[in-house]
Amino acid sequence: MARTTRHGRVKEIDRGWRRLAREIPELKNRNVTVGIQQGEAPYDDGTSLALVALINELGTDDGRIPPRPAFAQNMDENRDKYLRHLERLPRLLAEGKTTVDQHLDRLGQMAEDDLRATIVSLREPPNADSTIDRKGSSNPLVEDGRLNQSVRYKVGRRR
């Protein structure tokens, strides 16, 4: 866009500022959640998948199930990677290479993939021998694969 000033003609070149000004404020109203989302079908006996994930994450008060904090471990191990992804957003927006929604979707997918890998690879603390005999596996957080398969990300709006 060109305009004339008292000093002559000036050509304005928008190098992405308008897009940044429009999209960045929207970011504060958005969030990405990763885990067992509300509405996930329960196990056949009616037990909520979210409850199973919570019990495994924190353990039980009686110590029968020790904490296996896959969710916390995943976040601790990948926090810097997720922050670097978010830090690239302004430049990519200005260059027209992404939108806030696209960037948050990529972040969510990245975190979902990482959490699933953490669940599968977690080995400590190990299962009790009786649990290994019953499951046929020593992987503490994988029995039938349902918990891992139920991990999802969701990009939403803050309330």
Number of C-alpha atoms within 10 A of each C-alpha: 7 9 9 9 8 5 6 8 10 11 10 9 9 10 11 15 14 11 16 21 13 10 17 15 10 13 14 10 11 15 13 16 14 19 19 21 15 9 9 13 13 14 12 7 6 8 11 17 21 20 12 16 21 17 17 19 19 15 17 13 10 7 8 9 16 18 17 23 19 22 19 13 16 18 16 10 12 15 13 11 14 15 11 10 15 14 11 11 19 20 13 16 21 19 14 13 11 15 18 19 15 12 18 23 16 14 21 21 17 17 25 22 16 16 24 20 14 20 23 15 14 17 14 14 12 15 18 13 12 9 15 15 11 10 15 11 15 17 19 21 26 16 16 10 11 13 19 22 10 17 21 19 21 16 17 13 12 10 5
